[in-house]
Amino acid sequence: MNALKQKFTALTEREQRLVLLSGMVILLGIFYWGLWAPLNQSISQQSQLLESNKKLVSWVEEQGQKAAQLRRTQSSPRRVTGSLPQLVTSTSSNHSLSISRMQPQGDEIQVWIDEAPFNSLVGWLNELETRGIVIEQLDVAEANAPGMIKVRRLVLTK
């Protein structure tokens, strides 16, 4: 540190002012680009994120109100008439699905399908839901052929 002081005092008065001014400019640059600009940019990004989140919250609240209104206006759910195994068997044949195993247990039924086209399975599940059957659990896996899946376990209730 003493060596720097000696070099500084050895400079002419004009050079000393130039060194001091250069040091101040460097300190201002470090302050601006090292602290001020990143903080300012971060504040701007956080403000944009806040606005985005506010819009998301208002959209979610709006959708929640619409869903609640739909639930209130919706008629009572359709009750399943007939036995659940019979309904599952008849609707699966309508969608060309071959059930490999079916196990009734009280008010629920477990179904296994070895291979089925994905679109047929989705159509079948949609039909079951429109008839008032609730899908409690669904476990599917990819089959060997493209577009085909295996239903490892499907639990349905009335």
C-alpha positions in Angstrom: 0.0 0.0 0.0 2.9 2.3 0.7 4.3 1.7 -2.7 1.1 2.9 -4.3 1.1 6.0 -2.2 4.6 6.8 -3.2 3.8 6.3 -6.8 0.7 8.5 -6.5 2.7 11.3 -4.8 5.3 11.0 -7.4 2.8 11.9 -10.1 2.2 15.5 -11.2 -0.9 17.3 -9.9 -2.7 16.9 -13.2 -1.9 13.1 -13.3 -3.1 12.7 -9.8 -6.5 14.3 -10.7 -6.7 12.1 -13.7 -6.0 9.0 -11.6 -8.6 10.0 -9.0 -11.2 10.8 -11.8 -10.5 7.4 -13.5 -10.8 5.6 -10.1 -14.2 7.3 -9.5 -15.4 6.4 -13.0 -14.3 2.8 -12.4 -16.1 2.7 -9.0 -19.2 4.2 -10.6 -19.0 1.5 -13.4 -18.6 -1.3 -10.9 -21.5 0.1 -8.9 -23.8 0.4 -11.9 -23.0 -2.8 -13.8 -22.3 -4.9 -10.7 -25.1 -3.8 -8.5 -27.6 -1.3 -9.9 -28.3 -2.8 -13.3 -28.8 -6.4 -12.0 -31.1 -5.2 -9.2 -33.1 -3.1 -11.6 -33.4 -5.9 -14.1 -34.4 -8.3 -11.3 -37.1 -5.9 -10.0 -38.4 -5.6 -13.6 -38.6 -9.4 -14.0 -40.3 -9.8 -10.6 -42.9 -7.1 -11.5 -43.7 -9.0 -14.7 -43.9 -12.3 -12.8 -46.2 -10.7 -10.3 -48.5 -9.3 -13.0 -48.5 -12.8 -14.7 -49.4 -14.4 -11.4 -52.2 -11.9 -10.7 -53.7 -12.7 -14.1 -53.4 -16.4 -13.4 -55.1 -16.0 -10.0 -57.9 -14.1 -11.5 -58.3 -16.6 -14.3 -58.3 -19.5 -11.8 -60.9 -17.7 -9.6 -63.1 -17.1 -12.7 -62.8 -20.7 -13.8 -63.6 -21.8 -10.2 -66.8 -19.7 -10.2 -67.8 -21.1 -13.6 -67.2 -24.7 -12.3 -69.2 -24.0 -9.1 -72.0 -22.5 -11.3 -71.9 -25.6 -13.5 -72.1 -27.9 -10.5 -75.1 -26.0 -9.2 -77.0 -26.1 -12.5 -76.1 -29.6 -13.4 -78.8 -32.2 -12.9 -78.3 -35.0 -10.4 -75.8 -37.6 -11.6 -77.3 -40.5 -13.5 -77.7 -43.6 -11.5 -76.5 -46.9 -12.9 -79.3 -49.3 -13.6 -78.6 -53.0 -13.8 -75.5 -54.8 -12.6 -72.1 -53.2 -13.0 -70.4 -56.3 -14.5 -73.2 -56.5 -17.1 -72.9 -52.8 -18.0 -69.0 -53.1 -18.2 -69.3 -56.1 -20.5 -71.9 -54.7 -22.8 -70.2 -51.3 -23.2 -66.7 -52.8 -23.7 -68.0 -54.9 -26.6 -69.5 -51.8 -28.2 -66.0 -50.3 -28.3 -64.3 -53.6 -29.5 -62.5 -54.1 -26.3 -61.6 -57.5 -25.0 -61.6 -57.8 -21.2 -59.2 -60.4 -20.0 -60.2 -60.4 -16.4 -63.0 -58.9 -14.3 -63.3 -59.2 -10.6 -66.4 -57.7 -8.8 -65.9 -56.7 -5.2 -69.0 -55.3 -3.5 -70.0 -52.0 -5.2 -66.8 -51.9 -7.3 -65.3 -54.0 -10.1 -61.7 -54.4 -11.1 -61.0 -54.8 -14.8 -57.9 -55.9 -16.7 -57.4 -55.7 -20.5 -54.3 -57.2 -22.2 -54.2 -55.0 -25.2 -56.5 -52.2 -26.5 -56.4 -49.3 -28.9 -55.9 -46.1 -26.8 -58.7 -44.3 -28.6 -61.2 -47.1 -28.0 -60.3 -47.2 -24.3 -60.8 -43.5 -23.9 -64.1 -43.7 -25.7 -65.2 -46.6 -23.5 -64.2 -44.8 -20.3 -66.0 -41.7 -21.5 -69.2 -43.7 -22.1 -68.9 -45.3 -18.7 -68.7 -41.9 -17.0 -71.7 -40.5 -18.9 -73.7 -43.5 -17.7 -72.8 -42.6 -14.1 -69.9 -45.0 -13.4 -67.0 -43.5 -11.5 -63.4 -44.4 -12.4 -61.7 -44.8 -9.1 -58.3 -46.0 -10.3 -56.7 -46.5 -13.7 -53.2 -48.0 -14.3 -52.1 -48.3 -17.9 -48.9 -49.4 -19.6 -47.6 -49.2 -23.1 -48.1 -52.3 -25.2 -45.8 -53.6 -27.9 -47.7 -52.1 -30.9 -48.0 -48.4 -31.5 -51.3 -46.9 -30.3 -52.0 -49.9 -28.1 -52.0 -50.0 -24.3 -52.5 -52.5 -21.5 -54.9 -51.8 -18.7 -53.1 -53.3 -15.7 -55.9 -52.3 -13.3 -59.1 -50.4 -13.7 -61.4 -49.9 -10.6 -65.0 -48.8 -11.4 -67.8 -48.0 -9.0 -71.4 -47.1 -9.2 
